[in-house]
Amino acid sequence: MKVDPVCGMEVDERSEHRAIYKGRIYFFCSRECKEEFERDPEAYLKGGPKGMPHK
Ligand SMILES: [Zn+2]
């Protein structure tokens, strides 16, 4: 399991929501989290998960 860097949830590595940033691959629980990450990757990589609320 990987950890979604945006919300901190555990994500299956088979998740279709993924992004490559600086040569590393990141997994997300949802498209919303992926888009949030891509908006400002450094904020999540440096600051850690923000615990975004999910539906
Ligand atoms: Zn998430």
mmCIF file of the protein (N, C-alpha, C, O) and its ligand, coordinates in Angstrom:
data_MODEL
# 
_entry.id   MODEL 
# 
loop_
_entity.id 
_entity.type 
_entity.pdbx_number_of_molecules 
1 polymer     1 
2 non-polymer 1 
# 
_entity_poly.entity_id                      1 
_entity_poly.type                           'polypeptide(L)' 
_entity_poly.nstd_linkage                   no 
_entity_poly.nstd_monomer                   no 
_entity_poly.pdbx_seq_one_letter_code       MKVDPVCGMEVDERSEHRAIYKGRIYFFCSRECKEEFERDPEAYLKGGPKGMPHK 
_entity_poly.pdbx_seq_one_letter_code_can   MKVDPVCGMEVDERSEHRAIYKGRIYFFCSRECKEEFERDPEAYLKGGPKGMPHK 
_entity_poly.pdbx_strand_id                 A 
# 
loop_
_entity_poly_seq.entity_id 
_entity_poly_seq.num 
_entity_poly_seq.mon_id 
_entity_poly_seq.hetero 
1 1  MET n 
1 2  LYS n 
1 3  VAL n 
1 4  ASP n 
1 5  PRO n 
1 6  VAL n 
1 7  CYS n 
1 8  GLY n 
1 9  MET n 
1 10 GLU n 
1 11 VAL n 
1 12 ASP n 
1 13 GLU n 
1 14 ARG n 
1 15 SER n 
1 16 GLU n 
1 17 HIS n 
1 18 ARG n 
1 19 ALA n 
1 20 ILE n 
1 21 TYR n 
1 22 LYS n 
1 23 GLY n 
1 24 ARG n 
1 25 ILE n 
1 26 TYR n 
1 27 PHE n 
1 28 PHE n 
1 29 CYS n 
1 30 SER n 
1 31 ARG n 
1 32 GLU n 
1 33 CYS n 
1 34 LYS n 
1 35 GLU n 
1 36 GLU n 
1 37 PHE n 
1 38 GLU n 
1 39 ARG n 
1 40 ASP n 
1 41 PRO n 
1 42 GLU n 
1 43 ALA n 
1 44 TYR n 
1 45 LEU n 
1 46 LYS n 
1 47 GLY n 
1 48 GLY n 
1 49 PRO n 
1 50 LYS n 
1 51 GLY n 
1 52 MET n 
1 53 PRO n 
1 54 HIS n 
1 55 LYS n 
# 
loop_
_struct_asym.id 
_struct_asym.entity_id 
A 1 
B 2 
# 
loop_
_chem_comp.id 
_chem_comp.type 
_chem_comp.mon_nstd_flag 
ALA 'L-peptide linking' y 
ARG 'L-peptide linking' y 
ASP 'L-peptide linking' y 
CYS 'L-peptide linking' y 
GLU 'L-peptide linking' y 
GLY 'peptide linking'   y 
HIS 'L-peptide linking' y 
ILE 'L-peptide linking' y 
LEU 'L-peptide linking' y 
LYS 'L-peptide linking' y 
MET 'L-peptide linking' y 
PHE 'L-peptide linking' y 
PRO 'L-peptide linking' y 
SER 'L-peptide linking' y 
TYR 'L-peptide linking' y 
VAL 'L-peptide linking' y 
ZN  non-polymer         . 
# 
_pdbx_entity_nonpoly.entity_id   2 
_pdbx_entity_nonpoly.name        ? 
_pdbx_entity_nonpoly.comp_id     ZN 
# 
_pdbx_nonpoly_scheme.asym_id         B 
_pdbx_nonpoly_scheme.entity_id       2 
_pdbx_nonpoly_scheme.mon_id          ZN 
_pdbx_nonpoly_scheme.ndb_seq_num     1 
_pdbx_nonpoly_scheme.pdb_seq_num     101 
_pdbx_nonpoly_scheme.auth_seq_num    101 
_pdbx_nonpoly_scheme.pdb_mon_id      ZN 
_pdbx_nonpoly_scheme.auth_mon_id     ZN 
_pdbx_nonpoly_scheme.pdb_strand_id   A 
_pdbx_nonpoly_scheme.pdb_ins_code    . 
# 
loop_
_atom_site.group_PDB 
_atom_site.id 
_atom_site.type_symbol 
_atom_site.label_atom_id 
_atom_site.label_alt_id 
_atom_site.label_comp_id 
_atom_site.label_asym_id 
_atom_site.label_entity_id 
_atom_site.label_seq_id 
_atom_site.pdbx_PDB_ins_code 
_atom_site.Cartn_x 
_atom_site.Cartn_y 
_atom_site.Cartn_z 
_atom_site.occupancy 
_atom_site.B_iso_or_equiv 
_atom_site.pdbx_formal_charge 
_atom_site.auth_seq_id 
_atom_site.auth_comp_id 
_atom_site.auth_asym_id 
_atom_site.auth_atom_id 
_atom_site.pdbx_PDB_model_num 
ATOM   1   N  N  . MET A 1 1  ? 0.834   -1.196 0.000   1.00 0.00 ? 1   MET A N  1 
ATOM   2   C  CA . MET A 1 1  ? 0.000   0.000  0.000   1.00 0.00 ? 1   MET A CA 1 
ATOM   3   C  C  . MET A 1 1  ? 0.873   1.251  0.000   1.00 0.00 ? 1   MET A C  1 
ATOM   4   O  O  . MET A 1 1  ? 1.937   1.300  0.618   1.00 0.00 ? 1   MET A O  1 
ATOM   5   N  N  . LYS A 1 2  ? 0.388   2.246  -0.708  1.00 0.00 ? 2   LYS A N  1 
ATOM   6   C  CA . LYS A 1 2  ? 1.064   3.546  -0.733  1.00 0.00 ? 2   LYS A CA 1 
ATOM   7   C  C  . LYS A 1 2  ? 0.187   4.538  0.020   1.00 0.00 ? 2   LYS A C  1 
ATOM   8   O  O  . LYS A 1 2  ? -0.994  4.293  0.265   1.00 0.00 ? 2   LYS A O  1 
ATOM   9   N  N  . VAL A 1 3  ? 0.787   5.644  0.373   1.00 0.00 ? 3   VAL A N  1 
ATOM   10  C  CA . VAL A 1 3  ? 0.016   6.675  1.067   1.00 0.00 ? 3   VAL A CA 1 
ATOM   11  C  C  . VAL A 1 3  ? -0.236  7.847  0.115   1.00 0.00 ? 3   VAL A C  1 
ATOM   12  O  O  . VAL A 1 3  ? 0.681   8.386  -0.505  1.00 0.00 ? 3   VAL A O  1 
ATOM   13  N  N  . ASP A 1 4  ? -1.471  8.205  0.029   1.00 0.00 ? 4   ASP A N  1 
ATOM   14  C  CA . ASP A 1 4  ? -1.868  9.378  -0.758  1.00 0.00 ? 4   ASP A CA 1 
ATOM   15  C  C  . ASP A 1 4  ? -1.245  10.614 -0.101  1.00 0.00 ? 4   ASP A C  1 
ATOM   16  O  O  . ASP A 1 4  ? -1.569  10.928 1.044   1.00 0.00 ? 4   ASP A O  1 
ATOM   17  N  N  . PRO A 1 5  ? -0.355  11.319 -0.810  1.00 0.00 ? 5   PRO A N  1 
ATOM   18  C  CA . PRO A 1 5  ? 0.337   12.448 -0.177  1.00 0.00 ? 5   PRO A CA 1 
ATOM   19  C  C  . PRO A 1 5  ? -0.562  13.655 0.090   1.00 0.00 ? 5   PRO A C  1 
ATOM   20  O  O  . PRO A 1 5  ? -0.175  14.585 0.797   1.00 0.00 ? 5   PRO A O  1 
ATOM   21  N  N  . VAL A 1 6  ? -1.746  13.627 -0.474  1.00 0.00 ? 6   VAL A N  1 
ATOM   22  C  CA . VAL A 1 6  ? -2.650  14.762 -0.276  1.00 0.00 ? 6   VAL A CA 1 
ATOM   23  C  C  . VAL A 1 6  ? -3.515  14.577 0.964   1.00 0.00 ? 6   VAL A C  1 
ATOM   24  O  O  . VAL A 1 6  ? -3.590  15.467 1.811   1.00 0.00 ? 6   VAL A O  1 
ATOM   25  N  N  . CYS A 1 7  ? -4.169  13.419 1.071   1.00 0.00 ? 7   CYS A N  1 
ATOM   26  C  CA . CYS A 1 7  ? -5.116  13.245 2.174   1.00 0.00 ? 7   CYS A CA 1 
ATOM   27  C  C  . CYS A 1 7  ? -4.601  12.279 3.238   1.00 0.00 ? 7   CYS A C  1 
ATOM   28  O  O  . CYS A 1 7  ? -5.168  12.205 4.328   1.00 0.00 ? 7   CYS A O  1 
ATOM   29  N  N  . GLY A 1 8  ? -3.519  11.529 2.932   1.00 0.00 ? 8   GLY A N  1 
ATOM   30  C  CA . GLY A 1 8  ? -2.953  10.627 3.926   1.00 0.00 ? 8   GLY A CA 1 
ATOM   31  C  C  . GLY A 1 8  ? -3.586  9.241  3.956   1.00 0.00 ? 8   GLY A C  1 
ATOM   32  O  O  . GLY A 1 8  ? -3.190  8.398  4.760   1.00 0.00 ? 8   GLY A O  1 
ATOM   33  N  N  . MET A 1 9  ? -4.558  8.999  3.094   1.00 0.00 ? 9   MET A N  1 
ATOM   34  C  CA . MET A 1 9  ? -5.188  7.680  3.043   1.00 0.00 ? 9   MET A CA 1 
ATOM   35  C  C  . MET A 1 9  ? -4.252  6.659  2.418   1.00 0.00 ? 9   MET A C  1 
ATOM   36  O  O  . MET A 1 9  ? -3.390  7.008  1.611   1.00 0.00 ? 9   MET A O  1 
ATOM   37  N  N  . GLU A 1 10 ? -4.427  5.387  2.797   1.00 0.00 ? 10  GLU A N  1 
ATOM   38  C  CA . GLU A 1 10 ? -3.674  4.331  2.130   1.00 0.00 ? 10  GLU A CA 1 
ATOM   39  C  C  . GLU A 1 10 ? -4.321  4.054  0.782   1.00 0.00 ? 10  GLU A C  1 
ATOM   40  O  O  . GLU A 1 10 ? -5.545  4.005  0.657   1.00 0.00 ? 10  GLU A O  1 
ATOM   41  N  N  . VAL A 1 11 ? -3.466  3.873  -0.231  1.00 0.00 ? 11  VAL A N  1 
ATOM   42  C  CA . VAL A 1 11 ? -3.961  3.662  -1.592  1.00 0.00 ? 11  VAL A CA 1 
ATOM   43  C  C  . VAL A 1 11 ? -3.332  2.409  -2.165  1.00 0.00 ? 11  VAL A C  1 
ATOM   44  O  O  . VAL A 1 11 ? -2.135  2.170  -2.003  1.00 0.00 ? 11  VAL A O  1 
ATOM   45  N  N  . ASP A 1 12 ? -4.139  1.620  -2.830  1.00 0.00 ? 12  ASP A N  1 
ATOM   46  C  CA . ASP A 1 12 ? -3.643  0.429  -3.516  1.00 0.00 ? 12  ASP A CA 1 
ATOM   47  C  C  . ASP A 1 12 ? -2.741  0.868  -4.674  1.00 0.00 ? 12  ASP A C  1 
ATOM   48  O  O  . ASP A 1 12 ? -3.037  1.833  -5.378  1.00 0.00 ? 12  ASP A O  1 
ATOM   49  N  N  . GLU A 1 13 ? -1.642  0.141  -4.854  1.00 0.00 ? 13  GLU A N  1 
ATOM   50  C  CA . GLU A 1 13 ? -0.711  0.497  -5.934  1.00 0.00 ? 13  GLU A CA 1 
ATOM   51  C  C  . GLU A 1 13 ? -1.309  0.278  -7.318  1.00 0.00 ? 13  GLU A C  1 
ATOM   52  O  O  . GLU A 1 13 ? -0.748  0.730  -8.316  1.00 0.00 ? 13  GLU A O  1 
ATOM   53  N  N  . ARG A 1 14 ? -2.425  -0.401 -7.382  1.00 0.00 ? 14  ARG A N  1 
ATOM   54  C  CA . ARG A 1 14 ? -3.089  -0.576 -8.673  1.00 0.00 ? 14  ARG A CA 1 
ATOM   55  C  C  . ARG A 1 14 ? -4.006  0.601  -8.989  1.00 0.00 ? 14  ARG A C  1 
ATOM   56  O  O  . ARG A 1 14 ? -4.665  0.627  -10.028 1.00 0.00 ? 14  ARG A O  1 
ATOM   57  N  N  . SER A 1 15 ? -4.037  1.563  -8.091  1.00 0.00 ? 15  SER A N  1 
ATOM   58  C  CA . SER A 1 15 ? -4.886  2.738  -8.312  1.00 0.00 ? 15  SER A CA 1 
ATOM   59  C  C  . SER A 1 15 ? -4.599  3.367  -9.664  1.00 0.00 ? 15  SER A C  1 
ATOM   60  O  O  . SER A 1 15 ? -3.445  3.475  -10.078 1.00 0.00 ? 15  SER A O  1 
ATOM   61  N  N  . GLU A 1 16 ? -5.651  3.777  -10.344 1.00 0.00 ? 16  GLU A N  1 
ATOM   62  C  CA . GLU A 1 16 ? -5.468  4.439  -11.638 1.00 0.00 ? 16  GLU A CA 1 
ATOM   63  C  C  . GLU A 1 16 ? -5.093  5.906  -11.452 1.00 0.00 ? 16  GLU A C  1 
ATOM   64  O  O  . GLU A 1 16 ? -4.698  6.580  -12.404 1.00 0.00 ? 16  GLU A O  1 
ATOM   65  N  N  . HIS A 1 17 ? -5.219  6.392  -10.227 1.00 0.00 ? 17  HIS A N  1 
ATOM   66  C  CA . HIS A 1 17 ? -4.911  7.797  -9.968  1.00 0.00 ? 17  HIS A CA 1 
ATOM   67  C  C  . HIS A 1 17 ? -3.467  7.896  -9.529  1.00 0.00 ? 17  HIS A C  1 
ATOM   68  O  O  . HIS A 1 17 ? -3.128  7.621  -8.377  1.00 0.00 ? 17  HIS A O  1 
ATOM   69  N  N  . ARG A 1 18 ? -2.639  8.285  -10.448 1.00 0.00 ? 18  ARG A N  1 
ATOM   70  C  CA . ARG A 1 18 ? -1.220  8.379  -10.132 1.00 0.00 ? 18  ARG A CA 1 
ATOM   71  C  C  . ARG A 1 18 ? -0.594  9.530  -10.888 1.00 0.00 ? 18  ARG A C  1 
ATOM   72  O  O  . ARG A 1 18 ? -1.098  9.968  -11.923 1.00 0.00 ? 18  ARG A O  1 
ATOM   73  N  N  . ALA A 1 19 ? 0.523   10.014 -10.347 1.00 0.00 ? 19  ALA A N  1 
ATOM   74  C  CA . ALA A 1 19 ? 1.215   11.127 -10.985 1.00 0.00 ? 19  ALA A CA 1 
ATOM   75  C  C  . ALA A 1 19 ? 2.707   10.909 -10.814 1.00 0.00 ? 19  ALA A C  1 
ATOM   76  O  O  . ALA A 1 19 ? 3.156   10.388 -9.793  1.00 0.00 ? 19  ALA A O  1 
ATOM   77  N  N  . ILE A 1 20 ? 3.457   11.306 -11.803 1.00 0.00 ? 20  ILE A N  1 
ATOM   78  C  CA . ILE A 1 20 ? 4.917   11.238 -11.696 1.00 0.00 ? 20  ILE A CA 1 
ATOM   79  C  C  . ILE A 1 20 ? 5.428   12.655 -11.485 1.00 0.00 ? 20  ILE A C  1 
ATOM   80  O  O  . ILE A 1 20 ? 5.130   13.574 -12.248 1.00 0.00 ? 20  ILE A O  1 
ATOM   81  N  N  . TYR A 1 21 ? 6.195   12.791 -10.441 1.00 0.00 ? 21  TYR A N  1 
ATOM   82  C  CA . TYR A 1 21 ? 6.762   14.111 -10.129 1.00 0.00 ? 21  TYR A CA 1 
ATOM   83  C  C  . TYR A 1 21 ? 8.217   13.933 -9.770  1.00 0.00 ? 21  TYR A C  1 
ATOM   84  O  O  . TYR A 1 21 ? 8.548   13.171 -8.862  1.00 0.00 ? 21  TYR A O  1 
ATOM   85  N  N  . LYS A 1 22 ? 9.098   14.636 -10.479 1.00 0.00 ? 22  LYS A N  1 
ATOM   86  C  CA . LYS A 1 22 ? 10.543  14.529 -10.256 1.00 0.00 ? 22  LYS A CA 1 
ATOM   87  C  C  . LYS A 1 22 ? 11.011  13.074 -10.222 1.00 0.00 ? 22  LYS A C  1 
ATOM   88  O  O  . LYS A 1 22 ? 11.809  12.682 -9.371  1.00 0.00 ? 22  LYS A O  1 
ATOM   89  N  N  . GLY A 1 23 ? 10.500  12.289 -11.159 1.00 0.00 ? 23  GLY A N  1 
ATOM   90  C  CA . GLY A 1 23 ? 10.958  10.918 -11.305 1.00 0.00 ? 23  GLY A CA 1 
ATOM   91  C  C  . GLY A 1 23 ? 10.381  9.926  -10.318 1.00 0.00 ? 23  GLY A C  1 
ATOM   92  O  O  . GLY A 1 23 ? 10.713  8.741  -10.371 1.00 0.00 ? 23  GLY A O  1 
ATOM   93  N  N  . ARG A 1 24 ? 9.518   10.387 -9.412  1.00 0.00 ? 24  ARG A N  1 
ATOM   94  C  CA . ARG A 1 24 ? 8.879   9.472  -8.467  1.00 0.00 ? 24  ARG A CA 1 
ATOM   95  C  C  . ARG A 1 24 ? 7.409   9.362  -8.804  1.00 0.00 ? 24  ARG A C  1 
ATOM   96  O  O  . ARG A 1 24 ? 6.788   10.292 -9.321  1.00 0.00 ? 24  ARG A O  1 
ATOM   97  N  N  . ILE A 1 25 ? 6.871   8.190  -8.493  1.00 0.00 ? 25  ILE A N  1 
ATOM   98  C  CA . ILE A 1 25 ? 5.456   7.995  -8.777  1.00 0.00 ? 25  ILE A CA 1 
ATOM   99  C  C  . ILE A 1 25 ? 4.666   8.088  -7.477  1.00 0.00 ? 25  ILE A C  1 
ATOM   100 O  O  . ILE A 1 25 ? 5.052   7.533  -6.448  1.00 0.00 ? 25  ILE A O  1 
ATOM   101 N  N  . TYR A 1 26 ? 3.572   8.792  -7.552  1.00 0.00 ? 26  TYR A N  1 
ATOM   102 C  CA . TYR A 1 26 ? 2.711   8.983  -6.381  1.00 0.00 ? 26  TYR A CA 1 
ATOM   103 C  C  . TYR A 1 26 ? 1.322   8.460  -6.697  1.00 0.00 ? 26  TYR A C  1 
ATOM   104 O  O  . TYR A 1 26 ? 0.830   8.577  -7.819  1.00 0.00 ? 26  TYR A O  1 
ATOM   105 N  N  . PHE A 1 27 ? 0.707   7.886  -5.686  1.00 0.00 ? 27  PHE A N  1 
ATOM   106 C  CA . PHE A 1 27 ? -0.617  7.290  -5.859  1.00 0.00 ? 27  PHE A CA 1 
ATOM   107 C  C  . PHE A 1 27 ? -1.638  8.080  -5.063  1.00 0.00 ? 27  PHE A C  1 
ATOM   108 O  O  . PHE A 1 27 ? -1.346  8.627  -3.999  1.00 0.00 ? 27  PHE A O  1 
ATOM   109 N  N  . PHE A 1 28 ? -2.839  8.124  -5.608  1.00 0.00 ? 28  PHE A N  1 
ATOM   110 C  CA . PHE A 1 28 ? -3.904  8.911  -4.989  1.00 0.00 ? 28  PHE A CA 1 
ATOM   111 C  C  . PHE A 1 28 ? -5.181  8.101  -4.893  1.00 0.00 ? 28  PHE A C  1 
ATOM   112 O  O  . PHE A 1 28 ? -5.412  7.166  -5.659  1.00 0.00 ? 28  PHE A O  1 
ATOM   113 N  N  . CYS A 1 29 ? -6.003  8.486  -3.931  1.00 0.00 ? 29  CYS A N  1 
ATOM   114 C  CA . CYS A 1 29 ? -7.251  7.764  -3.729  1.00 0.00 ? 29  CYS A CA 1 
ATOM   115 C  C  . CYS A 1 29 ? -8.312  8.202  -4.730  1.00 0.00 ? 29  CYS A C  1 
ATOM   116 O  O  . CYS A 1 29 ? -9.284  7.487  -4.972  1.00 0.00 ? 29  CYS A O  1 
ATOM   117 N  N  . SER A 1 30 ? -8.118  9.377  -5.306  1.00 0.00 ? 30  SER A N  1 
ATOM   118 C  CA . SER A 1 30 ? -9.158  9.911  -6.184  1.00 0.00 ? 30  SER A CA 1 
ATOM   119 C  C  . SER A 1 30 ? -8.552  10.911 -7.156  1.00 0.00 ? 30  SER A C  1 
ATOM   120 O  O  . SER A 1 30 ? -7.421  11.369 -6.989  1.00 0.00 ? 30  SER A O  1 
ATOM   121 N  N  . ARG A 1 31 ? -9.333  11.235 -8.170  1.00 0.00 ? 31  ARG A N  1 
ATOM   122 C  CA . ARG A 1 31 ? -8.880  12.222 -9.140  1.00 0.00 ? 31  ARG A CA 1 
ATOM   123 C  C  . ARG A 1 31 ? -8.737  13.589 -8.474  1.00 0.00 ? 31  ARG A C  1 
ATOM   124 O  O  . ARG A 1 31 ? -7.856  14.371 -8.829  1.00 0.00 ? 31  ARG A O  1 
ATOM   125 N  N  . GLU A 1 32 ? -9.597  13.864 -7.520  1.00 0.00 ? 32  GLU A N  1 
ATOM   126 C  CA . GLU A 1 32 ? -9.524  15.148 -6.822  1.00 0.00 ? 32  GLU A CA 1 
ATOM   127 C  C  . GLU A 1 32 ? -8.163  15.308 -6.139  1.00 0.00 ? 32  GLU A C  1 
ATOM   128 O  O  . GLU A 1 32 ? -7.543  16.369 -6.217  1.00 0.00 ? 32  GLU A O  1 
ATOM   129 N  N  . CYS A 1 33 ? -7.715  14.266 -5.482  1.00 0.00 ? 33  CYS A N  1 
ATOM   130 C  CA . CYS A 1 33 ? -6.427  14.345 -4.793  1.00 0.00 ? 33  CYS A CA 1 
ATOM   131 C  C  . CYS A 1 33 ? -5.284  14.505 -5.786  1.00 0.00 ? 33  CYS A C  1 
ATOM   132 O  O  . CYS A 1 33 ? -4.347  15.268 -5.548  1.00 0.00 ? 33  CYS A O  1 
ATOM   133 N  N  . LYS A 1 34 ? -5.363  13.788 -6.891  1.00 0.00 ? 34  LYS A N  1 
ATOM   134 C  CA . LYS A 1 34 ? -4.316  13.892 -7.902  1.00 0.00 ? 34  LYS A CA 1 
ATOM   135 C  C  . LYS A 1 34 ? -4.241  15.318 -8.437  1.00 0.00 ? 34  LYS A C  1 
ATOM   136 O  O  . LYS A 1 34 ? -3.156  15.885 -8.566  1.00 0.00 ? 34  LYS A O  1 
ATOM   137 N  N  . GLU A 1 35 ? -5.389  15.886 -8.743  1.00 0.00 ? 35  GLU A N  1 
ATOM   138 C  CA . GLU A 1 35 ? -5.405  17.245 -9.280  1.00 0.00 ? 35  GLU A CA 1 
ATOM   139 C  C  . GLU A 1 35 ? -4.901  18.246 -8.249  1.00 0.00 ? 35  GLU A C  1 
ATOM   140 O  O  . GLU A 1 35 ? -4.215  19.212 -8.585  1.00 0.00 ? 35  GLU A O  1 
ATOM   141 N  N  . GLU A 1 36 ? -5.245  18.006 -7.006  1.00 0.00 ? 36  GLU A N  1 
ATOM   142 C  CA . GLU A 1 36 ? -4.791  18.876 -5.923  1.00 0.00 ? 36  GLU A CA 1 
ATOM   143 C  C  . GLU A 1 36 ? -3.260  18.811 -5.812  1.00 0.00 ? 36  GLU A C  1 
ATOM   144 O  O  . GLU A 1 36 ? -2.590  19.832 -5.657  1.00 0.00 ? 36  GLU A O  1 
ATOM   145 N  N  . PHE A 1 37 ? -2.737  17.605 -5.894  1.00 0.00 ? 37  PHE A N  1 
ATOM   146 C  CA . PHE A 1 37 ? -1.287  17.419 -5.831  1.00 0.00 ? 37  PHE A CA 1 
ATOM   147 C  C  . PHE A 1 37 ? -0.599  18.145 -6.988  1.00 0.00 ? 37  PHE A C  1 
ATOM   148 O  O  . PHE A 1 37 ? 0.397   18.841 -6.790  1.00 0.00 ? 37  PHE A O  1 
ATOM   149 N  N  . GLU A 1 38 ? -1.132  17.979 -8.175  1.00 0.00 ? 38  GLU A N  1 
ATOM   150 C  CA . GLU A 1 38 ? -0.494  18.566 -9.355  1.00 0.00 ? 38  GLU A CA 1 
ATOM   151 C  C  . GLU A 1 38 ? -0.557  20.095 -9.332  1.00 0.00 ? 38  GLU A C  1 
ATOM   152 O  O  . GLU A 1 38 ? 0.249   20.765 -9.978  1.00 0.00 ? 38  GLU A O  1 
ATOM   153 N  N  . ARG A 1 39 ? -1.502  20.631 -8.597  1.00 0.00 ? 39  ARG A N  1 
ATOM   154 C  CA . ARG A 1 39 ? -1.595  22.080 -8.470  1.00 0.00 ? 39  ARG A CA 1 
ATOM   155 C  C  . ARG A 1 39 ? -0.393  22.635 -7.703  1.00 0.00 ? 39  ARG A C  1 
ATOM   156 O  O  . ARG A 1 39 ? 0.119   23.707 -8.028  1.00 0.00 ? 39  ARG A O  1 
ATOM   157 N  N  . ASP A 1 40 ? 0.047   21.900 -6.690  1.00 0.00 ? 40  ASP A N  1 
ATOM   158 C  CA . ASP A 1 40 ? 1.150   22.377 -5.857  1.00 0.00 ? 40  ASP A CA 1 
ATOM   159 C  C  . ASP A 1 40 ? 1.857   21.212 -5.173  1.00 0.00 ? 40  ASP A C  1 
ATOM   160 O  O  . ASP A 1 40 ? 1.726   21.020 -3.964  1.00 0.00 ? 40  ASP A O  1 
ATOM   161 N  N  . PRO A 1 41 ? 2.610   20.433 -5.957  1.00 0.00 ? 41  PRO A N  1 
ATOM   162 C  CA . PRO A 1 41 ? 3.245   19.221 -5.417  1.00 0.00 ? 41  PRO A CA 1 
ATOM   163 C  C  . PRO A 1 41 ? 4.133   19.495 -4.211  1.00 0.00 ? 41  PRO A C  1 
ATOM   164 O  O  . PRO A 1 41 ? 4.117   18.734 -3.243  1.00 0.00 ? 41  PRO A O  1 
ATOM   165 N  N  . GLU A 1 42 ? 4.888   20.551 -4.261  1.00 0.00 ? 42  GLU A N  1 
ATOM   166 C  CA . GLU A 1 42 ? 5.845   20.819 -3.181  1.00 0.00 ? 42  GLU A CA 1 
ATOM   167 C  C  . GLU A 1 42 ? 5.154   21.018 -1.836  1.00 0.00 ? 42  GLU A C  1 
ATOM   168 O  O  . GLU A 1 42 ? 5.688   20.639 -0.794  1.00 0.00 ? 42  GLU A O  1 
ATOM   169 N  N  . ALA A 1 43 ? 3.989   21.603 -1.865  1.00 0.00 ? 43  ALA A N  1 
ATOM   170 C  CA . ALA A 1 43 ? 3.275   21.858 -0.610  1.00 0.00 ? 43  ALA A CA 1 
ATOM   171 C  C  . ALA A 1 43 ? 2.968   20.547 0.103   1.00 0.00 ? 43  ALA A C  1 
ATOM   172 O  O  . ALA A 1 43 ? 3.034   20.470 1.330   1.00 0.00 ? 43  ALA A O  1 
ATOM   173 N  N  . TYR A 1 44 ? 2.634   19.518 -0.671  1.00 0.00 ? 44  TYR A N  1 
ATOM   174 C  CA . TYR A 1 44 ? 2.284   18.232 -0.064  1.00 0.00 ? 44  TYR A CA 1 
ATOM   175 C  C  . TYR A 1 44 ? 3.511   17.410 0.266   1.00 0.00 ? 44  TYR A C  1 
ATOM   176 O  O  . TYR A 1 44 ? 3.521   16.675 1.254   1.00 0.00 ? 44  TYR A O  1 
ATOM   177 N  N  . LEU A 1 45 ? 4.548   17.527 -0.554  1.00 0.00 ? 45  LEU A N  1 
ATOM   178 C  CA . LEU A 1 45 ? 5.755   16.754 -0.287  1.00 0.00 ? 45  LEU A CA 1 
ATOM   179 C  C  . LEU A 1 45 ? 6.501   17.314 0.912   1.00 0.00 ? 45  LEU A C  1 
ATOM   180 O  O  . LEU A 1 45 ? 7.112   16.557 1.666   1.00 0.00 ? 45  LEU A O  1 
ATOM   181 N  N  . LYS A 1 46 ? 6.462   18.604 1.098   1.00 0.00 ? 46  LYS A N  1 
ATOM   182 C  CA . LYS A 1 46 ? 7.179   19.211 2.227   1.00 0.00 ? 46  LYS A CA 1 
ATOM   183 C  C  . LYS A 1 46 ? 6.316   19.262 3.471   1.00 0.00 ? 46  LYS A C  1 
ATOM   184 O  O  . LYS A 1 46 ? 6.780   19.011 4.583   1.00 0.00 ? 46  LYS A O  1 
ATOM   185 N  N  . GLY A 1 47 ? 5.044   19.595 3.262   1.00 0.00 ? 47  GLY A N  1 
ATOM   186 C  CA . GLY A 1 47 ? 4.169   19.802 4.412   1.00 0.00 ? 47  GLY A CA 1 
ATOM   187 C  C  . GLY A 1 47 ? 3.434   18.558 4.881   1.00 0.00 ? 47  GLY A C  1 
ATOM   188 O  O  . GLY A 1 47 ? 2.867   18.544 5.973   1.00 0.00 ? 47  GLY A O  1 
ATOM   189 N  N  . GLY A 1 48 ? 3.442   17.510 4.057   1.00 0.00 ? 48  GLY A N  1 
ATOM   190 C  CA . GLY A 1 48 ? 2.731   16.305 4.435   1.00 0.00 ? 48  GLY A CA 1 
ATOM   191 C  C  . GLY A 1 48 ? 1.260   16.400 4.100   1.00 0.00 ? 48  GLY A C  1 
ATOM   192 O  O  . GLY A 1 48 ? 0.769   17.443 3.668   1.00 0.00 ? 48  GLY A O  1 
ATOM   193 N  N  . PRO A 1 49 ? 0.554   15.280 4.310   1.00 0.00 ? 49  PRO A N  1 
ATOM   194 C  CA . PRO A 1 49 ? -0.867  15.228 3.974   1.00 0.00 ? 49  PRO A CA 1 
ATOM   195 C  C  . PRO A 1 49 ? -1.653  16.271 4.756   1.00 0.00 ? 49  PRO A C  1 
ATOM   196 O  O  . PRO A 1 49 ? -1.380  16.551 5.923   1.00 0.00 ? 49  PRO A O  1 
ATOM   197 N  N  . LYS A 1 50 ? -2.626  16.826 4.075   1.00 0.00 ? 50  LYS A N  1 
ATOM   198 C  CA . LYS A 1 50 ? -3.440  17.874 4.700   1.00 0.00 ? 50  LYS A CA 1 
ATOM   199 C  C  . LYS A 1 50 ? -4.776  17.327 5.214   1.00 0.00 ? 50  LYS A C  1 
ATOM   200 O  O  . LYS A 1 50 ? -5.576  18.052 5.806   1.00 0.00 ? 50  LYS A O  1 
ATOM   201 N  N  . GLY A 1 51 ? -4.990  16.065 4.981   1.00 0.00 ? 51  GLY A N  1 
ATOM   202 C  CA . GLY A 1 51 ? -6.235  15.483 5.478   1.00 0.00 ? 51  GLY A CA 1 
ATOM   203 C  C  . GLY A 1 51 ? -7.470  16.049 4.808   1.00 0.00 ? 51  GLY A C  1 
ATOM   204 O  O  . GLY A 1 51 ? -8.459  16.388 5.459   1.00 0.00 ? 51  GLY A O  1 
ATOM   205 N  N  . MET A 1 52 ? -7.389  16.143 3.495   1.00 0.00 ? 52  MET A N  1 
ATOM   206 C  CA . MET A 1 52 ? -8.548  16.640 2.753   1.00 0.00 ? 52  MET A CA 1 
ATOM   207 C  C  . MET A 1 52 ? -9.784  15.791 3.026   1.00 0.00 ? 52  MET A C  1 
ATOM   208 O  O  . MET A 1 52 ? -9.704  14.563 3.059   1.00 0.00 ? 52  MET A O  1 
ATOM   209 N  N  . PRO A 1 53 ? -10.903 16.432 3.217   1.00 0.00 ? 53  PRO A N  1 
ATOM   210 C  CA . PRO A 1 53 ? -12.127 15.672 3.425   1.00 0.00 ? 53  PRO A CA 1 
ATOM   211 C  C  . PRO A 1 53 ? -12.568 14.959 2.139   1.00 0.00 ? 53  PRO A C  1 
ATOM   212 O  O  . PRO A 1 53 ? -12.449 15.497 1.039   1.00 0.00 ? 53  PRO A O  1 
ATOM   213 N  N  . HIS A 1 54 ? -13.070 13.754 2.309   1.00 0.00 ? 54  HIS A N  1 
ATOM   214 C  CA . HIS A 1 54 ? -13.569 13.012 1.149   1.00 0.00 ? 54  HIS A CA 1 
ATOM   215 C  C  . HIS A 1 54 ? -15.025 12.709 1.332   1.00 0.00 ? 54  HIS A C  1 
ATOM   216 O  O  . HIS A 1 54 ? -15.536 12.619 2.448   1.00 0.00 ? 54  HIS A O  1 
ATOM   217 N  N  . LYS A 1 55 ? -15.680 12.555 0.211   1.00 0.00 ? 55  LYS A N  1 
ATOM   218 C  CA . LYS A 1 55 ? -17.088 12.204 0.248   1.00 0.00 ? 55  LYS A CA 1 
ATOM   219 C  C  . LYS A 1 55 ? -17.269 10.719 0.544   1.00 0.00 ? 55  LYS A C  1 
ATOM   220 O  O  . LYS A 1 55 ? -18.399 10.236 0.614   1.00 0.00 ? 55  LYS A O  1 
HETATM 221 ZN ZN . ZN  B 2 .  ? -6.858  11.252 -1.262  1.00 0.00 2 101 ZN  A ZN 1 
# 
